[in-house]
């Protein structure tokens, strides 16, 4: 168990830095995983196949969002058990998560496989892409258990203070996918089905490697699966359902904002799409810090060290501010170059660059949300974070973007989103400062430490 870290003692700033950077690197590898997949499909099969993958990925992203939400619940419960020093509680909740998430993965895989065609029709998939998209989506749903397992093992390790070991598994998945994509697509002549098989084989391989590795090294106290008791199931669902819905709210909000962008025509859509690719990279440090804060605060909440929880939040806030301001300055100075890496249409590049320059210095506010939500989520305030996300996307971001785009044209898109980042960070701070999240009991049954 040497890879685990106890965050209830020791220098917090150094711990936060050491714990967060492997998460950042793992997130960066995940982004490269998706990028490599798209590059192979686009170059080896063609534009229709790439479009089919993009449409299918919209469905898979919604599923993945729910998986991420469930893993956020796991991170909270397991890190609190780790902080309390309860080996028995950690084993029981690990078992409950394994059983419940396995059942969900199998059920979701079966439903998704059966509903692939109607769901893609609902998305308005063009007829020429439909067979490709259906085939790609069905194969991915067959491997749903690997997607759940691959993400869950990473979460479990982070909950006990190990953010470095998951890097091995993420790296294995990226390397496998990079090698298998061209082999399956062209070498075996499987086309888009080959891309889907490469995805589930690489995820399955990383999951198997991860599980065997942590069992051999005894990094996590997994036990033979058994039926969990009602109390554990209730705790998991109490946190897991709103946590899963949080990500669904975010996914739906992103699609709603896209409808505003699309109203300005192809050039704005292309420029916005390129800007969002850079945006996904810019937000990686804040996301990594939010995950690190969640795990570290969870352990200290479990141990009752509320002074350390406040200090973890403060350091997360400061690290976020420094990282996001540096990245914002780089983005502002090199906006045209960055957008030009993805597209070369002058009108689209001009919009994308203007968008980035206008929104760049609002990014620290968005990062504040990741930090503060990570802290209150660590206490089990999943429903409250769900409400904050509804406010952020549906009370602020979408209405402000729609309103200011109506007043100022395409320039209003960045302005509306930026202002919403600032106001939502204020709402998150007010809840952190005055809300009742400190009184929430994430775990029903109290045990002696």
C-alpha positions as CSV (number, residue, x, y, z in Angstrom):
1,X,0.0,0.0,0.0
2,X,3.1,2.2,-0.3
3,X,1.7,4.2,-3.3
4,X,-1.1,5.6,-1.1
5,X,-0.8,9.0,0.5
6,X,-2.4,10.3,3.7
7,X,-3.4,13.9,3.2
8,X,-4.5,14.4,6.8
9,X,-1.0,15.3,7.8
10,X,2.0,17.0,6.1
11,X,2.6,20.1,4.0
12,X,-0.5,20.8,2.0
13,X,0.9,23.0,-0.8
14,X,3.5,20.4,-1.8
15,X,1.0,17.6,-1.5
16,X,-1.5,19.4,-3.7
17,X,1.1,20.1,-6.4
18,X,2.5,16.5,-6.3
19,X,-1.0,15.0,-6.4
20,X,-2.4,17.3,-9.1
21,X,0.3,17.1,-11.8
22,X,-0.2,13.4,-12.6
23,X,-3.9,14.0,-12.9
24,X,-3.2,16.8,-15.3
25,X,-0.9,14.6,-17.4
26,X,-3.5,11.8,-17.4
27,X,-6.2,14.2,-18.6
28,X,-3.9,15.4,-21.3
29,X,-3.3,11.8,-22.4
30,X,-7.1,11.3,-22.5
31,X,-7.5,14.3,-24.8
32,X,-4.7,13.0,-27.1
33,X,-6.5,9.6,-27.1
34,X,-9.6,11.2,-28.7
35,X,-7.5,13.3,-31.1
36,X,-5.5,10.3,-32.3
37,X,-8.7,8.4,-32.9
38,X,-10.1,11.2,-35.0
39,X,-6.9,11.6,-37.0
40,X,-6.7,7.9,-37.9
41,X,-10.4,7.7,-38.9
42,X,-10.3,11.0,-40.9
43,X,-7.2,10.1,-42.8
44,X,-7.7,6.3,-43.3
45,X,-11.4,6.2,-43.9
46,X,-12.7,9.7,-44.9
47,X,-14.9,12.6,-44.0
48,X,-18.1,10.6,-43.7
49,X,-16.6,8.2,-41.2
50,X,-15.2,11.1,-39.2
51,X,-18.6,12.7,-39.2
52,X,-20.2,9.3,-38.1
53,X,-17.6,9.1,-35.2
54,X,-18.4,12.7,-34.2
55,X,-22.1,12.0,-34.0
56,X,-21.6,8.7,-32.2
57,X,-19.2,10.4,-29.8
58,X,-22.0,12.8,-28.8
59,X,-24.0,9.8,-27.5
60,X,-20.9,8.3,-25.9
61,X,-20.0,11.6,-24.2
62,X,-23.4,11.7,-22.6
63,X,-22.8,8.2,-21.2
64,X,-19.3,9.1,-20.2
65,X,-20.6,12.2,-18.4
66,X,-22.8,9.9,-16.3
67,X,-19.9,7.6,-15.6
68,X,-17.8,10.6,-14.5
69,X,-20.6,11.7,-12.2
70,X,-20.7,8.3,-10.5
71,X,-16.9,8.3,-10.2
72,X,-17.2,11.7,-8.4
73,X,-19.5,10.0,-5.9
74,X,-17.0,7.2,-5.5
75,X,-14.2,9.7,-5.0
76,X,-16.1,11.4,-2.2
77,X,-17.2,8.3,-0.3
78,X,-13.9,6.3,-0.7
79,X,-11.7,9.3,0.2
80,X,-13.7,9.9,3.4
81,X,-13.3,6.3,4.4
82,X,-9.6,6.5,3.7
83,X,-9.4,9.7,5.9
84,X,-11.3,8.0,8.7
85,X,-8.8,5.1,8.6
86,X,-11.7,2.6,8.1
87,X,-10.3,-0.3,6.2
88,X,-13.5,-2.3,6.7
89,X,-15.6,0.6,5.4
90,X,-13.3,1.1,2.4
91,X,-13.7,-2.6,1.5
92,X,-17.5,-2.5,1.9
93,X,-18.0,0.6,-0.2
94,X,-15.6,-0.6,-2.8
95,X,-17.5,-3.9,-3.1
96,X,-20.8,-1.9,-3.4
97,X,-19.5,0.3,-6.1
98,X,-18.1,-2.7,-8.1
99,X,-21.4,-4.5,-8.0
100,X,-23.6,-1.5,-8.8
101,X,-21.4,-0.1,-11.5
102,X,-21.0,-3.5,-13.1
103,X,-24.7,-3.9,-13.2
104,X,-25.2,-0.4,-14.6
105,X,-22.5,-1.0,-17.3
106,X,-24.0,-4.3,-18.5
107,X,-27.6,-2.8,-18.5
108,X,-26.5,0.4,-20.2
109,X,-24.5,-1.6,-22.8
110,X,-27.6,-3.7,-23.7
111,X,-30.0,-0.7,-23.9
112,X,-27.5,1.3,-25.9
113,X,-26.9,-1.5,-28.3
114,X,-30.6,-1.9,-28.9
115,X,-31.3,1.8,-29.1
116,X,-28.3,2.9,-31.3
117,X,-30.3,3.4,-34.5
118,X,-33.3,5.4,-33.1
119,X,-30.9,7.6,-31.0
120,X,-28.8,8.4,-34.0
121,X,-32.0,9.2,-36.0
122,X,-33.0,11.5,-33.2
123,X,-29.7,13.4,-33.6
124,X,-30.5,13.9,-37.3
125,X,-27.7,11.7,-38.6
126,X,-27.4,12.0,-42.4
127,X,-28.4,8.8,-44.3
128,X,-24.9,8.4,-45.8
129,X,-23.4,8.3,-42.3
130,X,-26.1,6.2,-40.6
131,X,-24.7,2.7,-41.2
132,X,-21.2,3.8,-40.2
133,X,-22.4,5.6,-37.1
134,X,-24.7,2.7,-36.0
135,X,-21.9,0.2,-36.4
136,X,-19.4,2.3,-34.5
137,X,-21.8,3.1,-31.6
138,X,-23.0,-0.5,-31.2
139,X,-19.5,-1.9,-30.9
140,X,-18.7,0.8,-28.3
141,X,-21.7,-0.2,-26.3
142,X,-20.5,-3.8,-26.3
143,X,-17.4,-2.6,-24.5
144,X,-19.3,-0.5,-21.9
145,X,-18.0,-2.6,-19.0
146,X,-14.5,-1.7,-20.0
147,X,-15.3,2.0,-20.1
148,X,-16.8,1.9,-16.6
149,X,-14.0,-0.3,-15.2
150,X,-11.2,1.7,-16.7
151,X,-12.5,5.0,-15.2
152,X,-13.4,3.4,-11.9
153,X,-10.0,2.0,-11.1
154,X,-8.4,5.4,-11.7
155,X,-10.9,7.0,-9.3
156,X,-10.4,4.4,-6.6
157,X,-6.6,4.9,-6.7
158,X,-7.0,8.7,-6.5
159,X,-9.4,8.4,-3.5
160,X,-6.6,6.7,-1.5
161,X,-4.1,9.3,-2.5
162,X,-2.4,7.7,-5.5
163,X,-2.5,9.8,-8.7
164,X,0.7,8.4,-10.3
165,X,-0.3,4.8,-10.8
166,X,-3.3,5.7,-13.0
167,X,-0.8,7.3,-15.4
168,X,0.4,3.8,-16.3
169,X,-3.1,2.6,-17.3
170,X,-4.0,5.8,-19.3
171,X,-0.6,5.6,-21.1
172,X,-1.3,1.9,-21.9
173,X,-4.7,2.8,-23.3
174,X,-3.3,5.6,-25.5
175,X,-0.4,3.5,-26.8
176,X,-2.7,0.5,-27.6
177,X,-5.2,2.7,-29.4
178,X,-2.4,4.4,-31.4
179,X,-1.1,1.1,-32.6
180,X,-4.4,-0.8,-33.0
181,X,-6.3,2.0,-34.9
182,X,-4.3,1.7,-38.2
183,X,-3.9,-2.1,-37.7
184,X,-7.6,-2.7,-37.4
185,X,-8.8,0.0,-39.8
186,X,-6.5,-0.7,-42.7
187,X,-4.4,-3.8,-41.8
188,X,-7.4,-6.0,-41.1
189,X,-9.7,-4.0,-43.5
190,X,-12.4,-3.4,-40.8
191,X,-12.9,0.3,-41.6
192,X,-14.9,2.2,-39.0
193,X,-15.6,-1.0,-37.1
194,X,-11.9,-1.4,-36.7
195,X,-11.7,2.0,-35.0
196,X,-14.5,0.9,-32.6
197,X,-12.8,-2.4,-31.9
198,X,-9.5,-0.6,-31.3
199,X,-11.2,1.6,-28.7
200,X,-12.8,-1.2,-26.7
201,X,-9.7,-3.4,-26.9
202,X,-7.4,-0.6,-25.7
203,X,-9.8,0.3,-22.9
204,X,-10.3,-3.4,-22.0
205,X,-6.5,-3.9,-22.0
206,X,-5.9,-0.9,-19.8
207,X,-8.7,-2.1,-17.4
208,X,-7.3,-5.6,-17.2
209,X,-3.7,-4.3,-16.7
210,X,-4.9,-1.9,-14.1
211,X,-6.9,-4.5,-12.1
212,X,-4.2,-7.1,-12.2
213,X,-1.5,-4.5,-11.3
214,X,-3.3,-3.1,-8.2
215,X,-4.3,-6.6,-7.1
216,X,-0.6,-7.8,-7.3
217,X,0.7,-4.7,-5.6
218,X,-2.2,-4.7,-3.1
219,X,-2.7,-0.9,-3.7
220,X,-6.5,-1.2,-3.0
221,X,-8.4,-3.7,-0.8
222,X,-10.6,-5.2,-3.4
223,X,-12.6,-8.3,-2.2
224,X,-14.6,-11.0,-4.0
225,X,-17.9,-9.3,-5.1
226,X,-20.9,-9.9,-2.9
227,X,-24.4,-8.4,-2.6
228,X,-24.0,-5.0,-0.8
229,X,-26.3,-4.0,2.0
230,X,-29.1,-1.5,1.6
231,X,-27.3,1.2,3.6
232,X,-24.3,1.3,1.2
233,X,-26.6,1.2,-1.9
234,X,-28.6,4.1,-0.5
235,X,-25.4,6.2,0.2
236,X,-24.1,5.5,-3.3
237,X,-27.4,6.4,-5.1
238,X,-27.9,9.4,-2.9
239,X,-24.6,10.8,-4.1
240,X,-24.3,9.1,-7.5
241,X,-27.6,10.1,-9.1
242,X,-27.2,13.9,-8.6
243,X,-23.5,13.6,-9.5
244,X,-24.4,11.8,-12.7
245,X,-27.1,14.4,-13.5
246,X,-24.5,17.2,-12.9
247,X,-22.6,16.1,-16.0
248,X,-25.8,15.6,-18.0
249,X,-26.8,19.2,-17.2
250,X,-23.4,20.3,-18.4
251,X,-23.6,18.3,-21.6
252,X,-27.1,19.6,-22.4
253,X,-26.0,23.2,-21.6
254,X,-23.1,22.8,-24.1
255,X,-25.5,21.7,-26.8
256,X,-27.8,24.6,-26.1
257,X,-25.0,27.1,-26.4
258,X,-24.0,25.4,-29.7
259,X,-27.5,26.3,-31.1
260,X,-26.7,30.0,-30.5
261,X,-23.4,29.6,-32.2
262,X,-24.9,27.8,-35.2
263,X,-27.3,30.6,-35.8
264,X,-24.4,32.8,-37.1
265,X,-23.4,30.4,-39.9
266,X,-20.6,28.0,-40.9
267,X,-17.6,30.3,-40.3
268,X,-18.6,31.1,-36.7
269,X,-19.3,27.4,-36.1
270,X,-15.9,26.4,-37.4
271,X,-14.1,29.1,-35.5
272,X,-16.0,28.3,-32.3
273,X,-15.2,24.6,-32.7
274,X,-11.5,25.3,-33.1
275,X,-11.6,27.6,-30.0
276,X,-13.3,24.8,-28.0
277,X,-10.5,22.4,-28.8
278,X,-8.0,24.9,-27.3
279,X,-10.5,25.6,-24.5
280,X,-10.4,21.9,-23.6
281,X,-6.7,22.1,-23.2
282,X,-6.7,25.4,-21.2
283,X,-9.1,24.0,-18.6
284,X,-7.0,20.8,-17.9
285,X,-5.1,22.4,-15.0
286,X,-8.3,23.6,-13.3
287,X,-9.9,20.2,-13.8
288,X,-6.9,18.4,-12.4
289,X,-6.8,20.8,-9.4
290,X,-10.5,20.3,-8.8
291,X,-10.1,16.5,-8.7
292,X,-7.1,16.8,-6.4
293,X,-8.9,19.1,-4.1
294,X,-11.9,16.7,-4.0
295,X,-9.8,13.8,-2.9
296,X,-7.6,15.7,-0.5
297,X,-10.5,17.5,1.1
298,X,-12.5,14.2,1.3
299,X,-9.8,12.5,3.3
300,X,-9.6,15.5,5.7
301,X,-13.4,15.7,6.0
302,X,-13.4,12.0,6.9
303,X,-10.8,12.7,9.6
304,X,-12.6,15.8,10.8
305,X,-9.7,18.1,9.9
306,X,-11.7,21.1,8.8
307,X,-8.9,23.6,9.2
308,X,-6.9,21.6,6.6
309,X,-10.0,21.5,4.3
310,X,-10.0,25.3,4.3
311,X,-6.3,25.4,3.6
312,X,-6.6,22.9,0.7
313,X,-9.2,25.1,-0.8
314,X,-7.1,28.2,-0.4
315,X,-4.0,26.6,-2.1
316,X,-6.2,25.2,-4.9
317,X,-7.6,28.7,-5.4
318,X,-4.1,30.2,-5.6
319,X,-2.7,27.5,-7.9
320,X,-5.7,27.9,-10.2
321,X,-5.3,31.7,-10.3
322,X,-1.6,31.5,-11.3
323,X,-2.0,28.7,-13.8
324,X,-5.1,30.2,-15.5
325,X,-3.6,33.7,-15.7
326,X,-0.4,32.4,-17.4
327,X,-2.4,30.3,-19.8
328,X,-4.8,33.2,-20.5
329,X,-1.9,35.5,-21.4
330,X,-0.4,32.9,-23.7
331,X,-3.8,32.3,-25.3
332,X,-4.4,36.0,-25.8
333,X,-1.0,36.5,-27.5
334,X,-1.1,33.5,-29.7
335,X,-4.8,33.2,-30.4
336,X,-4.6,33.4,-34.2
337,X,-1.8,30.8,-34.3
338,X,-3.7,28.4,-32.1
339,X,-6.9,28.6,-34.1
340,X,-4.9,28.3,-37.4
341,X,-3.6,24.9,-36.2
342,X,-7.2,23.5,-36.8
343,X,-8.7,25.6,-39.6
344,X,-7.4,27.9,-42.4
345,X,-10.6,29.8,-43.5
346,X,-9.8,33.5,-42.8
347,X,-13.3,34.4,-41.5
348,X,-13.4,31.4,-39.2
349,X,-9.9,32.1,-37.9
350,X,-10.8,35.7,-37.3
351,X,-13.9,34.8,-35.2
352,X,-12.1,32.1,-33.3
353,X,-9.2,34.4,-32.4
354,X,-11.5,37.2,-31.4
355,X,-13.5,34.8,-29.2
356,X,-10.4,33.6,-27.4
357,X,-9.0,37.0,-26.8
358,X,-12.2,38.2,-25.3
359,X,-12.8,35.2,-23.1
360,X,-9.2,34.4,-22.1
361,X,-9.1,36.4,-18.9
362,X,-12.5,35.0,-17.7
363,X,-11.0,31.5,-17.5
364,X,-9.7,32.0,-13.9
365,X,-13.3,32.5,-12.8
366,X,-14.3,29.2,-14.4
367,X,-11.4,27.6,-12.6
368,X,-12.7,28.9,-9.3
369,X,-15.8,26.8,-9.9
370,X,-13.8,23.6,-10.2
371,X,-11.9,24.3,-7.0
372,X,-14.9,25.3,-4.8
373,X,-17.2,22.6,-6.3
374,X,-14.4,20.1,-5.6
375,X,-14.3,21.0,-1.9
376,X,-18.1,20.9,-1.3
377,X,-18.4,17.8,-3.4
378,X,-15.9,16.1,-1.1
379,X,-18.4,16.6,1.8
380,X,-21.1,14.9,-0.2
381,X,-23.0,18.0,-1.5
382,X,-23.8,16.5,-4.9
383,X,-27.3,17.8,-5.1
384,X,-26.1,21.3,-4.2
385,X,-23.4,21.2,-6.9
386,X,-26.1,20.0,-9.3
387,X,-28.1,23.1,-8.4
388,X,-25.0,25.3,-8.9
389,X,-24.5,23.7,-12.3
390,X,-28.1,24.4,-13.3
391,X,-27.6,28.0,-12.3
392,X,-24.3,28.2,-14.1
393,X,-25.6,26.8,-17.4
394,X,-29.3,27.4,-17.6
395,X,-29.8,30.6,-15.5
396,X,-26.6,32.3,-16.5
397,X,-24.5,30.9,-19.4
398,X,-27.1,30.0,-22.0
399,X,-29.5,33.0,-21.4
400,X,-26.6,35.5,-21.2
401,X,-25.0,34.1,-24.4
402,X,-28.3,34.2,-26.2
403,X,-29.1,37.7,-25.0
404,X,-25.7,39.3,-25.7
405,X,-25.4,37.5,-29.0
406,X,-28.7,39.1,-29.9
407,X,-27.5,42.5,-28.9
408,X,-23.9,42.5,-30.1
409,X,-23.9,39.8,-32.8
410,X,-21.2,37.0,-32.8
411,X,-19.0,39.0,-30.5
412,X,-21.7,38.7,-27.8
413,X,-21.1,34.9,-27.6
414,X,-17.7,35.3,-25.8
415,X,-19.0,38.2,-23.7
416,X,-22.1,36.3,-22.5
417,X,-20.1,33.2,-21.6
418,X,-17.3,35.2,-19.9
419,X,-19.7,37.2,-17.7
420,X,-21.5,34.0,-16.8
421,X,-18.2,32.5,-15.6
422,X,-17.6,35.4,-13.3
423,X,-21.2,35.4,-11.8
424,X,-21.3,31.6,-11.4
425,X,-17.9,31.7,-9.5
426,X,-19.5,34.3,-7.1
427,X,-22.5,31.9,-6.6
428,X,-20.1,29.0,-5.9
429,X,-18.1,31.1,-3.4
430,X,-21.3,32.2,-1.6
431,X,-22.4,28.6,-1.2
432,X,-18.9,27.6,-0.1
433,X,-18.8,30.4,2.5
434,X,-22.3,30.4,3.8
435,X,-23.9,27.1,2.7
436,X,-24.6,24.1,4.9
437,X,-22.3,21.6,3.1
438,X,-20.2,21.1,6.2
439,X,-23.1,19.5,8.0
440,X,-23.8,16.9,5.2
441,X,-23.2,13.3,6.0
442,X,-22.1,11.4,2.9
443,X,-21.9,8.1,4.8
444,X,-24.9,6.9,6.8
445,X,-23.1,4.5,9.1
446,X,-20.5,5.9,11.5
447,X,-17.7,3.5,12.3
448,X,-14.8,3.8,14.8
449,X,-11.6,4.8,13.1
